[in-house]
Amino acid sequence: MSSSIDSGLGVERAAILARVSTEEQVKGTSLTSQVEDCKQKARESDYLVTDGDIYIEEGVSGALPAEHRPKLKAVLDLVEQGY
């Protein structure tokens, strides 16, 4: 998760990146549980997470570089922008 202060709301926001690397995991509950666990942690830490702050990589190897993982690249870009 990364955070920034949402100027309109005055709260810190967070982004979630959930990933599974196999098609079998995509069909399971792994992505859902990852997102729900991260949302719970964000709530406990007083971060705001909107649906637009959730990035999902389905069936993508974590060994791939960021330029081949568009969702990871998007989150890294947010971090670089001070999100």
Secondary structure, DSSP 8 states (H G I E B T S, - for coil): -EEEEETTTTEEEEEEEEEE-SHHHHHTTHHHHHHHHHHHHHHHTTEE--GGGEEEEES--TTS-GGG-HHHHHHHHHHHTT-
